[in-house]
Amino acid sequence: MKKLVFISTLILLGFSCKKERLNDNKELLVGKWELDYAIHYWYNVKRSRYEYFDTLIPGINANNLFITFKKSGKVLAEVDGEESKYKMNFKTKYNKYVSFDNEKSNVNIRTEDGLQYLGDFYLFKANFHHKGESEANVILGAVNDNALKLNMGWVFFEVENGGGVIQNVFKKV
């Protein structure tokens, strides 16, 4: 009888653990996204200005770049047919600064000509784990119904002039 109670307790605990799902406005992330373009730049502190810009376009830097978000928080990145698996969450136990804004904000992207308005987006900071790694990287992003902007590049592809910031702009497929 004790074994039955113990096994029942384990089963109950296994099913009652709270799993994080992409709910509410986070559901805007769910689906498949294709890289539209990316802009690579960095800020020169000594000169107090943005110094280097390079527009990275699929077909030149990567033939096909897709990212798929599942409601469970699983993420699949496809670069030129090669797949990588990730997990994304908003748990503060990994980083106390993760968040997902409840109100939309104006979002711009920095170009050689200055700031370009992209639209109204929900801003977020999320933990991003590569499958098999325990340490999370924090990604900064913005999402609305039609577009996803991620400030990161190290996850998907390397750039020759490393460093700086890569602003990736995806469109919903």
C-alpha positions in Angstrom: 0.0 0.0 0.0 2.9 2.4 0.8 4.3 1.7 -2.6 1.0 2.6 -4.3 0.8 5.9 -2.3 4.4 6.7 -3.1 3.9 6.0 -6.9 0.6 7.9 -7.0 2.3 10.9 -5.3 5.1 10.9 -7.8 2.7 10.7 -10.7 0.6 13.5 -9.3 3.7 15.7 -8.8 4.9 15.0 -12.3 1.7 16.2 -13.8 1.1 19.1 -11.5 4.4 20.9 -12.1 3.7 24.2 -13.7 5.0 24.4 -17.3 5.5 27.8 -18.8 3.6 28.3 -22.0 3.6 31.3 -24.3 0.2 32.7 -23.3 -1.6 36.0 -23.7 0.4 38.5 -25.9 3.3 36.1 -25.9 1.3 34.0 -28.3 2.2 36.5 -31.0 5.6 34.8 -31.0 4.1 31.4 -31.9 4.6 30.4 -35.5 7.2 30.4 -38.2 9.2 33.6 -39.0 11.5 34.2 -41.9 14.5 36.7 -41.7 13.6 39.7 -43.8 16.9 41.6 -43.1 19.4 42.3 -40.4 21.5 45.3 -39.6 24.9 45.0 -37.9 26.3 48.1 -36.2 28.3 49.2 -33.2 28.7 52.4 -31.1 32.1 54.0 -30.9 32.3 55.4 -27.4 35.3 57.6 -28.1 33.5 59.4 -30.9 30.1 59.1 -29.4 28.5 57.9 -32.6 27.5 54.7 -34.5 30.4 53.7 -36.6 29.8 50.7 -38.7 26.7 49.5 -40.5 26.3 46.5 -42.7 22.9 45.2 -44.0 22.9 41.5 -43.9 20.5 40.1 -46.5 19.4 36.5 -46.9 20.8 35.1 -50.1 24.1 36.8 -49.4 24.8 35.7 -45.8 22.4 32.8 -45.4 20.1 31.4 -48.1 17.2 30.7 -45.8 16.9 31.6 -42.1 13.7 30.7 -40.3 12.8 30.6 -36.6 9.8 28.7 -35.3 8.3 29.3 -31.8 6.1 26.6 -30.3 3.5 27.4 -27.6 5.5 25.2 -25.2 8.5 27.6 -25.5 10.5 25.3 -27.8 12.3 27.1 -30.6 13.6 25.7 -33.8 16.1 27.7 -35.9 16.8 26.7 -39.5 19.8 28.2 -41.3 20.4 26.9 -44.8 18.6 23.7 -43.9 20.5 23.0 -40.7 18.4 22.9 -37.6 19.2 24.0 -34.1 16.9 23.5 -31.1 16.4 26.0 -28.3 14.2 26.7 -25.4 12.9 30.1 -24.5 11.2 31.2 -21.3 10.4 34.2 -19.1 11.5 32.6 -15.8 13.2 35.0 -13.4 15.2 32.2 -11.7 17.7 32.4 -14.6 17.7 36.2 -14.9 15.7 38.7 -12.9 15.4 41.1 -15.8 13.3 39.0 -18.1 9.9 40.5 -19.0 7.1 40.9 -21.6 5.5 44.3 -21.7 1.7 44.5 -21.5 1.5 47.7 -23.5 2.8 48.3 -27.1 5.7 50.7 -27.7 7.0 52.5 -30.7 9.9 50.6 -32.2 12.6 52.0 -34.4 15.6 50.3 -36.1 18.9 52.1 -36.5 20.1 52.5 -40.1 22.9 54.4 -41.7 20.4 57.2 -42.2 19.3 57.3 -38.6 16.3 55.8 -36.9 13.6 54.2 -39.0 10.1 53.6 -37.4 9.0 50.0 -37.6 5.6 50.2 -35.8 4.0 49.5 -32.4 5.4 46.3 -30.8 5.3 44.4 -27.5 8.8 44.6 -26.0 10.4 41.6 -24.3 13.5 40.2 -22.7 13.6 36.4 -22.6 15.9 33.6 -21.5 17.2 31.6 -24.5 18.9 28.2 -24.0 20.6 26.2 -26.6 19.5 22.6 -26.3 21.8 20.8 -23.9 23.2 23.9 -22.2 22.2 24.9 -18.8 23.2 28.6 -19.0 20.7 31.0 -20.6 21.5 34.0 -22.8 19.0 36.9 -22.6 17.6 38.1 -25.9 15.9 41.5 -26.4 13.0 41.6 -28.8 9.8 43.2 -30.0 6.8 41.5 -31.6 3.5 42.4 -33.2 1.1 40.6 -35.6 3.4 40.9 -38.6 7.0 41.4 -37.5 9.5 40.2 -35.0 12.7 42.1 -34.1 15.5 40.4 -32.2 18.7 42.1 -31.1 21.0 39.2 -31.5 23.1 37.5 -34.1 25.3 35.1 -32.3 22.5 32.5 -32.2 22.0 32.1 -35.9 25.0 33.2 -37.9 28.5 34.6 -37.5 29.5 38.0 -39.0 33.0 38.8 -40.2 33.3 42.0 -38.3 32.2 40.5 -35.0 31.0 42.6 -32.1 28.4 45.3 -32.0 24.7 44.7 -32.2 22.7 42.8 -34.9 19.1 43.8 -35.2 17.2 40.9 -37.0 13.9 41.7 -38.5 11.6 38.7 -39.3 8.3 38.5 -41.1 5.6 36.0 -40.3 5.4 33.1 -42.7 
